[in-house]
Amino acid sequence: MEKSVNLKEKFMDEFGLVEQDIRTYSPLTLAYIGDAVYEMIVRTILVERGNAPVNVLHKHASKLVKAEAQADAYHRIKELLTEEEMSVFRRGRNAKSY
């Protein structure tokens, strides 16, 4: 019987990475990965709606992932956030990129 491969462990070993406590990450680092995850979700939803030209998909995705749209989404869900999630949000919002 073959052993199942844990891809996360394999890639961490391959790239010489070590496990980190995500709570120690800077807000800008969290925003960097969060933006990528959010865009992937938006792209997935758009593609699931049906086949379309890539430029049309890109235009729709760009409208949904821009900062203004993300701020609107926050206002829609802020009442659902836990205190810890609100703390992370405030930390990220106050971060400055130089």
C-alpha positions in Angstrom: 0.0 0.0 0.0 1.4 3.4 -1.0 1.9 6.1 1.6 -0.2 9.2 1.0 1.9 12.2 0.2 1.4 15.4 2.2 2.0 18.1 -0.4 2.4 20.9 2.1 5.2 19.0 3.9 6.8 18.0 0.5 6.9 21.6 -0.7 8.1 22.9 2.6 11.0 20.4 2.5 11.7 21.1 -1.2 11.9 24.8 -0.6 13.6 24.7 2.8 10.6 26.3 4.5 9.8 26.0 8.2 6.4 26.3 9.9 5.6 29.8 11.1 3.0 31.2 13.5 0.7 33.2 11.2 -0.1 35.6 14.1 3.4 36.9 13.9 3.1 38.0 10.3 3.0 41.6 9.4 -0.4 43.0 8.2 1.0 43.7 4.8 2.1 40.1 4.4 -1.3 38.9 5.4 -2.9 41.3 2.9 -0.6 40.1 0.2 -1.7 36.5 0.5 -5.3 37.5 1.3 -5.6 39.4 -1.9 -4.4 36.4 -3.9 -6.9 34.1 -2.1 -9.7 36.5 -2.6 -9.0 36.9 -6.3 -8.8 33.1 -6.7 -12.3 32.8 -5.1 -13.7 35.6 -7.4 -12.1 34.0 -10.5 -13.5 30.6 -9.5 -17.0 32.0 -9.1 -16.8 33.8 -12.5 -15.6 30.7 -14.3 -18.3 28.5 -12.7 -20.9 30.9 -14.2 -19.8 29.7 -17.7 -17.2 29.9 -20.4 -16.3 33.5 -21.4 -13.5 35.3 -23.2 -10.5 35.8 -20.8 -10.6 39.6 -21.3 -14.3 39.6 -20.1 -13.4 37.5 -17.1 -10.5 39.8 -16.3 -12.7 42.9 -16.4 -15.3 41.3 -14.1 -12.7 40.1 -11.7 -10.9 43.4 -11.6 -14.1 45.2 -10.7 -14.7 42.8 -7.8 -11.2 42.7 -6.3 -10.3 46.4 -6.4 -10.0 48.2 -3.0 -13.4 49.9 -3.3 -15.2 46.6 -3.8 -13.3 45.0 -0.9 -14.3 47.9 1.4 -17.9 47.4 0.3 -17.7 43.7 1.1 -16.3 44.5 4.5 -19.2 46.7 5.3 -21.6 43.9 4.4 -20.0 41.3 6.6 -18.5 43.3 9.5 -21.4 42.4 11.9 -20.5 38.7 11.3 -16.8 39.0 12.3 -15.5 37.8 15.6 -13.5 40.1 17.9 -10.3 38.4 16.8 -11.2 38.9 13.1 -12.0 42.5 13.7 -8.6 42.9 15.4 -6.8 41.5 12.4 -8.8 43.7 10.1 -8.0 46.9 12.1 -4.3 45.8 12.2 -4.3 45.4 8.4 -6.2 48.6 7.8 -3.7 50.7 9.8 -0.6 49.1 8.1 1.3 51.4 5.8 3.4 50.3 2.8 6.6 52.3 2.2 
